[in-house]
Amino acid sequence: MDFNIEYEQEDDGRWLAEVIELPGVLAYGESADKAMVKVEALALRVIAERLEHEECRPMPIHITLAAA
């Protein structure tokens, strides 16, 4: 299971990050990095909830986080 984050700056200066493979998983931040951190955390919560409520089957996942 691979997820991709897309991000862009809004006209008002905020950054929007979204995980395309998980509809509705998006977050705003003051910077691109802050928006991506928020959306990564939200994506993990959504995946955990789906597994706990048996809304999807367990499958191998690969998570790579960039070094701080």
Secondary structure, 3 states (H helix, E strand, C coil): CCCCEEEEECCCCCEEEEECCCCCCEEEECCHHHHHHHHHHHHHHHHHHHHHCCCCCCCCCCCCCCCC
